[in-house]
C-alpha cells in the first residue's frame, strides 16, 4: 500500500524521481483496493512512456511544441517514425497499452467511471515494469 514517508517529503528531489520511487514501492504491495497505488502507477507509467518516446523521437522542437494530449501525440509521432520497423513492434504494443490503460486525466474527487479503478493492481504493475524496460 502507498504510504507517505521520507521519500515523499524530500524537497530537493525532483517530483518525477519521487513518483518513480513510490511506483517501485507499489510493485511489492499486496493486491486489493489500492487506489493510491493505482494512481501513482498510472502517473509513473505515463511519465516513463513519454520519456522513452521523447528520447526515441529525438526532436526537441517537435516534442516541446506539444501542449495537450501529450502521450497520444508522442505515440502518433513514434508510430509515424518507427511504425514499419519490426524491431519496434513490441514497444509499439506496450505504448498503445499505456494510452489504453492509463487515463490522461485522473479525477481524484470524482465518482465517474475511471478505467484504473476497474483493473487489477497486477495489470498496472506489469505495464509499469514493461515500460521501464523499453530501450
N, CA and C atoms as a LAMMPS dump frame, in Angstrom:
ITEM: TIMESTEP
0
ITEM: NUMBER OF ATOMS
405
ITEM: BOX BOUNDS ff ff ff
-5.0000000000000000e+02 5.0000000000000000e+02
-5.0000000000000000e+02 5.0000000000000000e+02
-5.0000000000000000e+02 5.0000000000000000e+02
ITEM: ATOMS id mol type element x y z
1 1 1 N 0.835 -1.197 0
2 1 2 C 0 0 0
3 1 3 C 0.867 1.243 0
4 2 1 N 0.447 2.25 -0.729
5 2 2 C 1.149 3.532 -0.792
6 2 3 C 1.147 4.181 0.581
7 3 1 N 2.299 4.663 0.999
8 3 2 C 2.413 5.355 2.291
9 3 3 C 3.222 6.616 2.115
10 4 1 N 2.841 7.633 2.827
11 4 2 C 3.636 8.85 2.848
12 4 3 C 4.822 8.606 3.769
13 5 1 N 6.007 8.808 3.27
14 5 2 C 7.198 8.604 4.086
15 5 3 C 8.247 9.647 3.723
16 6 1 N 9.465 9.424 4.133
17 6 2 C 10.532 10.387 3.888
18 6 3 C 10.75 10.646 2.395
19 7 1 N 10.568 9.641 1.559
20 7 2 C 10.771 9.83 0.128
21 7 3 C 9.866 10.925 -0.42
22 8 1 N 8.638 10.933 0.048
23 8 2 C 7.686 11.902 -0.495
24 8 3 C 7.869 13.299 0.088
25 9 1 N 8.721 13.449 1.082
26 9 2 C 8.921 14.761 1.704
27 9 3 C 10.261 15.397 1.364
28 10 1 N 11.083 14.771 0.56
29 10 2 C 12.389 15.304 0.21
30 10 3 C 12.206 16.466 -0.766
31 11 1 N 12.349 17.673 -0.265
32 11 2 C 12.097 18.873 -1.057
33 11 3 C 13.134 19.115 -2.151
34 12 1 N 14.312 18.504 -2.042
35 12 2 C 15.369 18.725 -3.018
36 12 3 C 15.316 17.744 -4.191
37 13 1 N 14.489 16.748 -4.097
38 13 2 C 14.411 15.71 -5.116
39 13 3 C 13.349 16.093 -6.153
40 14 1 N 13.664 15.908 -7.434
41 14 2 C 12.64 16.169 -8.461
42 14 3 C 11.397 15.306 -8.232
43 15 1 N 10.248 15.858 -8.501
44 15 2 C 8.984 15.161 -8.306
45 15 3 C 8.952 13.868 -9.113
46 16 1 N 9.483 13.893 -10.309
47 16 2 C 9.484 12.701 -11.162
48 16 3 C 10.233 11.561 -10.479
49 17 1 N 11.358 11.865 -9.857
50 17 2 C 12.119 10.83 -9.152
51 17 3 C 11.307 10.254 -7.995
52 18 1 N 10.624 11.111 -7.278
53 18 2 C 9.803 10.658 -6.155
54 18 3 C 8.667 9.764 -6.654
55 19 1 N 8.045 10.145 -7.755
56 19 2 C 6.96 9.332 -8.314
57 19 3 C 7.47 7.946 -8.686
58 20 1 N 8.631 7.871 -9.309
59 20 2 C 9.173 6.559 -9.691
60 20 3 C 9.595 5.743 -8.47
61 21 1 N 10.08 6.378 -7.438
62 21 2 C 10.408 5.655 -6.203
63 21 3 C 9.146 5.095 -5.561
64 22 1 N 8.108 5.908 -5.515
65 22 2 C 6.849 5.447 -4.94
66 22 3 C 6.226 4.341 -5.798
67 23 1 N 6.359 4.457 -7.121
68 23 2 C 5.849 3.41 -8.01
69 23 3 C 6.599 2.104 -7.766
70 24 1 N 7.894 2.192 -7.547
71 24 2 C 8.68 0.986 -7.248
72 24 3 C 8.164 0.327 -5.972
73 25 1 N 7.817 1.133 -4.974
74 25 2 C 7.239 0.6 -3.738
75 25 3 C 5.893 -0.078 -4.008
76 26 1 N 5.124 0.463 -4.945
77 26 2 C 3.814 -0.11 -5.281
78 26 3 C 3.939 -1.496 -5.889
79 27 1 N 5.084 -1.786 -6.489
80 27 2 C 5.27 -3.088 -7.144
81 27 3 C 5.235 -4.244 -6.153
82 28 1 N 5.531 -3.965 -4.893
83 28 2 C 5.565 -5.034 -3.891
84 28 3 C 4.367 -5.008 -2.95
85 29 1 N 3.446 -4.093 -3.173
86 29 2 C 2.252 -4.008 -2.323
87 29 3 C 1.3 -5.156 -2.648
88 30 1 N 0.493 -5.526 -1.692
89 30 2 C -0.483 -6.587 -1.899
90 30 3 C -1.601 -6.146 -2.818
91 31 1 N -2.285 -7.125 -3.406
92 31 2 C -3.435 -6.813 -4.253
93 31 3 C -4.592 -6.333 -3.379
94 32 1 N -5.494 -5.625 -3.993
95 32 2 C -6.66 -5.141 -3.268
96 32 3 C -7.105 -3.808 -3.804
97 33 1 N -7.856 -3.108 -3.012
98 33 2 C -8.395 -1.811 -3.405
99 33 3 C -7.382 -0.709 -3.093
100 34 1 N -6.254 -0.749 -3.752
101 34 2 C -5.175 0.212 -3.529
102 34 3 C -5.269 1.352 -4.536
103 35 1 N -6.26 2.208 -4.362
104 35 2 C -6.465 3.3 -5.307
105 35 3 C -5.249 4.215 -5.374
106 36 1 N -4.611 4.458 -4.233
107 36 2 C -3.438 5.321 -4.22
108 36 3 C -2.333 4.723 -5.077
109 37 1 N -2.135 3.417 -4.96
110 37 2 C -1.106 2.75 -5.758
111 37 3 C -1.435 2.84 -7.246
112 38 1 N -2.693 2.654 -7.583
113 38 2 C -3.1 2.714 -8.984
114 38 3 C -2.846 4.109 -9.561
115 39 1 N -3.091 5.117 -8.777
116 39 2 C -2.858 6.488 -9.235
117 39 3 C -1.371 6.72 -9.441
118 40 1 N -0.566 6.331 -8.455
119 40 2 C 0.886 6.507 -8.567
120 40 3 C 1.419 5.725 -9.763
121 41 1 N 1.017 4.476 -9.907
122 41 2 C 1.493 3.664 -11.024
123 41 3 C 1.051 4.248 -12.369
124 42 1 N -0.175 4.726 -12.454
125 42 2 C -0.66 5.311 -13.706
126 42 3 C 0.164 6.53 -14.102
127 43 1 N 0.448 7.385 -13.142
128 43 2 C 1.256 8.573 -13.421
129 43 3 C 2.669 8.161 -13.823
130 44 1 N 3.255 7.227 -13.081
131 44 2 C 4.618 6.782 -13.374
132 44 3 C 4.705 6.113 -14.747
133 45 1 N 3.686 5.352 -15.109
134 45 2 C 3.659 4.701 -16.425
135 45 3 C 3.671 5.749 -17.526
136 46 1 N 2.812 6.744 -17.405
137 46 2 C 2.758 7.806 -18.416
138 46 3 C 4.089 8.546 -18.508
139 47 1 N 4.667 8.879 -17.366
140 47 2 C 5.947 9.597 -17.374
141 47 3 C 7.047 8.77 -18.046
142 48 1 N 7.121 7.486 -17.706
143 48 2 C 8.154 6.621 -18.289
144 48 3 C 7.944 6.445 -19.798
145 49 1 N 6.698 6.266 -20.208
146 49 2 C 6.399 6.103 -21.636
147 49 3 C 6.745 7.386 -22.397
148 50 1 N 6.353 8.523 -21.847
149 50 2 C 6.642 9.798 -22.502
150 50 3 C 8.147 10.018 -22.626
151 51 1 N 8.872 9.731 -21.573
152 51 2 C 10.337 9.896 -21.595
153 51 3 C 10.943 9.02 -22.69
154 52 1 N 10.532 7.764 -22.748
155 52 2 C 11.038 6.852 -23.77
156 52 3 C 10.772 7.41 -25.17
157 53 1 N 9.529 7.83 -25.423
158 53 2 C 9.186 8.307 -26.765
159 53 3 C 9.916 9.595 -27.119
160 54 1 N 10.046 10.503 -26.165
161 54 2 C 10.775 11.756 -26.421
162 54 3 C 12.22 11.445 -26.799
163 55 1 N 12.839 10.519 -26.076
164 55 2 C 14.226 10.145 -26.382
165 55 3 C 14.332 9.498 -27.757
166 56 1 N 13.376 8.646 -28.119
167 56 2 C 13.411 7.974 -29.409
168 56 3 C 13.127 8.928 -30.565
169 57 1 N 12.193 9.816 -30.377
170 57 2 C 11.849 10.786 -31.429
171 57 3 C 13.012 11.753 -31.651
172 58 1 N 13.668 12.15 -30.579
173 58 2 C 14.875 12.984 -30.641
174 58 3 C 14.689 14.254 -31.473
175 59 1 N 13.576 14.918 -31.275
176 59 2 C 13.297 16.179 -31.961
177 59 3 C 12.707 17.146 -30.932
178 60 1 N 13.579 17.854 -30.188
179 60 2 C 13.095 18.728 -29.116
180 60 3 C 12.139 19.828 -29.593
181 61 1 N 12.316 20.303 -30.797
182 61 2 C 11.412 21.341 -31.302
183 61 3 C 9.998 20.776 -31.392
184 62 1 N 9.875 19.595 -31.943
185 62 2 C 8.568 18.953 -32.08
186 62 3 C 7.993 18.603 -30.706
187 63 1 N 8.768 17.925 -29.878
188 63 2 C 8.234 17.459 -28.594
189 63 3 C 7.932 18.61 -27.641
190 64 1 N 8.729 19.673 -27.677
191 64 2 C 8.46 20.824 -26.809
192 64 3 C 7.239 21.614 -27.254
193 65 1 N 6.821 21.433 -28.489
194 65 2 C 5.655 22.157 -29.006
195 65 3 C 4.338 21.476 -28.642
196 66 1 N 4.385 20.283 -28.086
197 66 2 C 3.157 19.578 -27.709
198 66 3 C 2.568 20.244 -26.475
199 67 1 N 1.304 20.648 -26.585
200 67 2 C 0.665 21.362 -25.47
201 67 3 C -0.522 20.616 -24.868
202 68 1 N -0.976 19.541 -25.514
203 68 2 C -2.082 18.772 -24.961
204 68 3 C -2.004 17.337 -25.472
205 69 1 N -2.716 16.449 -24.8
206 69 2 C -2.747 15.036 -25.189
207 69 3 C -1.341 14.514 -25.482
208 70 1 N -0.425 14.798 -24.573
209 70 2 C 0.994 14.547 -24.799
210 70 3 C 1.312 13.105 -25.177
211 71 1 N 0.871 12.147 -24.381
212 71 2 C 1.23 10.757 -24.652
213 71 3 C 0.676 10.293 -25.996
214 72 1 N -0.544 10.656 -26.295
215 72 2 C -1.163 10.26 -27.563
216 72 3 C -0.424 10.887 -28.737
217 73 1 N -0.088 12.147 -28.624
218 73 2 C 0.628 12.816 -29.728
219 73 3 C 2.036 12.241 -29.903
220 74 1 N 2.685 11.941 -28.784
221 74 2 C 4.003 11.31 -28.873
222 74 3 C 3.895 9.937 -29.531
223 75 1 N 2.883 9.174 -29.155
224 75 2 C 2.695 7.851 -29.756
225 75 3 C 2.44 7.975 -31.253
226 76 1 N 1.626 8.932 -31.654
227 76 2 C 1.373 9.14 -33.085
228 76 3 C 2.684 9.399 -33.833
229 77 1 N 3.519 10.266 -33.295
230 77 2 C 4.801 10.592 -33.936
231 77 3 C 5.734 9.388 -33.908
232 78 1 N 5.771 8.686 -32.775
233 78 2 C 6.616 7.494 -32.648
234 78 3 C 6.219 6.464 -33.709
235 79 1 N 4.933 6.226 -33.851
236 79 2 C 4.464 5.248 -34.845
237 79 3 C 4.728 5.731 -36.274
238 80 1 N 4.635 7.029 -36.488
239 80 2 C 4.954 7.577 -37.813
240 80 3 C 6.425 7.307 -38.164
241 81 1 N 7.305 7.495 -37.182
242 81 2 C 8.735 7.325 -37.421
243 81 3 C 9.186 5.869 -37.43
244 82 1 N 8.593 5.05 -36.559
245 82 2 C 9.099 3.696 -36.354
246 82 3 C 8.079 2.6 -36.632
247 83 1 N 6.916 2.964 -37.138
248 83 2 C 5.827 2.016 -37.317
249 83 3 C 6.106 0.857 -38.242
250 84 1 N 6.957 1.047 -39.219
251 84 2 C 7.216 -0.034 -40.17
252 84 3 C 8.399 -0.909 -39.763
253 85 1 N 9.055 -0.56 -38.666
254 85 2 C 10.229 -1.321 -38.233
255 85 3 C 9.818 -2.469 -37.332
256 86 1 N 10.188 -3.649 -37.728
257 86 2 C 9.823 -4.848 -36.967
258 86 3 C 10.379 -4.819 -35.546
259 87 1 N 11.583 -4.288 -35.37
260 87 2 C 12.22 -4.287 -34.053
261 87 3 C 11.522 -3.379 -33.036
262 88 1 N 10.63 -2.53 -33.495
263 88 2 C 9.899 -1.668 -32.56
264 88 3 C 8.469 -2.141 -32.306
265 89 1 N 8.101 -3.294 -32.84
266 89 2 C 6.706 -3.737 -32.712
267 89 3 C 6.311 -3.985 -31.26
268 90 1 N 7.184 -4.562 -30.44
269 90 2 C 6.867 -4.793 -29.034
270 90 3 C 6.703 -3.463 -28.296
271 91 1 N 7.591 -2.528 -28.562
272 91 2 C 7.487 -1.204 -27.927
273 91 3 C 6.171 -0.536 -28.309
274 92 1 N 5.781 -0.621 -29.567
275 92 2 C 4.515 -0.004 -30.002
276 92 3 C 3.33 -0.637 -29.293
277 93 1 N 3.353 -1.954 -29.124
278 93 2 C 2.258 -2.636 -28.414
279 93 3 C 2.184 -2.164 -26.966
280 94 1 N 3.316 -2.054 -26.319
281 94 2 C 3.351 -1.598 -24.924
282 94 3 C 2.851 -0.161 -24.835
283 95 1 N 3.308 0.689 -25.729
284 95 2 C 2.904 2.103 -25.695
285 95 3 C 1.412 2.267 -25.984
286 96 1 N 0.86 1.45 -26.843
287 96 2 C -0.589 1.505 -27.092
288 96 3 C -1.368 1.104 -25.837
289 97 1 N -0.839 0.124 -25.106
290 97 2 C -1.485 -0.273 -23.842
291 97 3 C -1.408 0.855 -22.82
292 98 1 N -0.324 1.61 -22.837
293 98 2 C -0.208 2.76 -21.928
294 98 3 C -1.36 3.726 -22.175
295 99 1 N -1.584 4.064 -23.435
296 99 2 C -2.655 5.002 -23.78
297 99 3 C -4.019 4.429 -23.413
298 100 1 N -4.194 3.139 -23.626
299 100 2 C -5.471 2.488 -23.349
300 100 3 C -5.737 2.34 -21.843
301 101 1 N -4.721 1.966 -21.088
302 101 2 C -4.922 1.585 -19.681
303 101 3 C -4.758 2.717 -18.68
304 102 1 N -4.044 3.768 -19.034
305 102 2 C -3.815 4.845 -18.071
306 102 3 C -4.468 6.123 -18.572
307 103 1 N -5.349 6.69 -17.781
308 103 2 C -6.054 7.89 -18.222
309 103 3 C -5.131 9.096 -18.278
310 104 1 N -5.397 9.963 -19.245
311 104 2 C -4.618 11.2 -19.35
312 104 3 C -4.935 12.129 -18.182
313 105 1 N -6.189 12.14 -17.775
314 105 2 C -6.626 12.96 -16.648
315 105 3 C -7.194 12.043 -15.573
316 106 1 N -6.647 12.139 -14.386
317 106 2 C -7.133 11.321 -13.275
318 106 3 C -7.96 12.23 -12.373
319 107 1 N -9.223 11.872 -12.201
320 107 2 C -10.141 12.667 -11.388
321 107 3 C -10.16 12.105 -9.973
322 108 1 N -9.397 12.719 -9.09
323 108 2 C -9.265 12.193 -7.736
324 108 3 C -10.524 12.37 -6.904
325 109 1 N -11.328 13.344 -7.215
326 109 2 C -12.513 13.603 -6.413
327 109 3 C -13.799 13.304 -7.187
328 110 1 N -13.713 12.387 -8.104
329 110 2 C -14.86 12.102 -8.951
330 110 3 C -15.347 10.673 -8.743
331 111 1 N -16.647 10.498 -8.816
332 111 2 C -17.218 9.16 -8.745
333 111 3 C -17.54 8.642 -10.14
334 112 1 N -17.072 9.368 -11.138
335 112 2 C -17.301 8.959 -12.514
336 112 3 C -16.446 7.745 -12.829
337 113 1 N -16.793 7.053 -13.907
338 113 2 C -16.035 5.881 -14.342
339 113 3 C -14.567 6.253 -14.556
340 114 1 N -13.71 5.489 -14
341 114 2 C -12.275 5.685 -14.123
342 114 3 C -11.667 4.323 -14.449
343 115 1 N -11.069 4.146 -15.613
344 115 2 C -10.566 2.821 -16.004
345 115 3 C -9.617 2.188 -14.988
346 116 1 N -8.824 2.973 -14.311
347 116 2 C -7.858 2.357 -13.393
348 116 3 C -8.529 1.717 -12.184
349 117 1 N -9.731 2.137 -11.857
350 117 2 C -10.435 1.534 -10.726
351 117 3 C -10.839 0.107 -11.067
352 118 1 N -11.218 -0.121 -12.306
353 118 2 C -11.727 -1.421 -12.716
354 118 3 C -10.658 -2.46 -13.033
355 119 1 N -9.42 -2.03 -13.184
356 119 2 C -8.389 -3.024 -13.492
357 119 3 C -7.621 -3.401 -12.237
358 120 1 N -7.035 -4.57 -12.266
359 120 2 C -6.307 -5.044 -11.09
360 120 3 C -4.983 -4.311 -10.96
361 121 1 N -4.471 -4.297 -9.736
362 121 2 C -3.155 -3.711 -9.493
363 121 3 C -2.105 -4.412 -10.341
364 122 1 N -2.288 -5.72 -10.504
365 122 2 C -1.32 -6.514 -11.255
366 122 3 C -1.128 -6.041 -12.682
367 123 1 N -2.207 -5.625 -13.339
368 123 2 C -2.098 -5.134 -14.714
369 123 3 C -1.228 -3.875 -14.772
370 124 1 N -1.437 -2.963 -13.832
371 124 2 C -0.647 -1.734 -13.821
372 124 3 C 0.803 -2.009 -13.445
373 125 1 N 1.016 -2.913 -12.501
374 125 2 C 2.393 -3.268 -12.123
375 125 3 C 3.148 -3.834 -13.323
376 126 1 N 2.499 -4.759 -14.029
377 126 2 C 3.133 -5.378 -15.194
378 126 3 C 3.438 -4.339 -16.266
379 127 1 N 2.486 -3.467 -16.542
380 127 2 C 2.687 -2.437 -17.56
381 127 3 C 3.824 -1.504 -17.165
382 128 1 N 3.888 -1.108 -15.905
383 128 2 C 4.971 -0.23 -15.445
384 128 3 C 6.328 -0.902 -15.661
385 129 1 N 6.436 -2.166 -15.306
386 129 2 C 7.692 -2.879 -15.474
387 129 3 C 8.066 -2.991 -16.954
388 130 1 N 7.081 -3.233 -17.81
389 130 2 C 7.352 -3.325 -19.245
390 130 3 C 7.816 -1.991 -19.818
391 131 1 N 7.167 -0.907 -19.409
392 131 2 C 7.547 0.412 -19.917
393 131 3 C 8.954 0.773 -19.452
394 132 1 N 9.269 0.458 -18.213
395 132 2 C 10.601 0.77 -17.681
396 132 3 C 11.709 0.013 -18.423
397 133 1 N 11.374 -1.131 -19.028
398 133 2 C 12.371 -1.93 -19.752
399 133 3 C 12.575 -1.477 -21.206
400 134 1 N 11.729 -0.577 -21.699
401 134 2 C 11.871 -0.133 -23.084
402 134 3 C 13.214 0.566 -23.276
403 135 1 N 13.856 0.236 -24.357
404 135 2 C 15.166 0.834 -24.69
405 135 3 C 15.138 1.398 -26.082
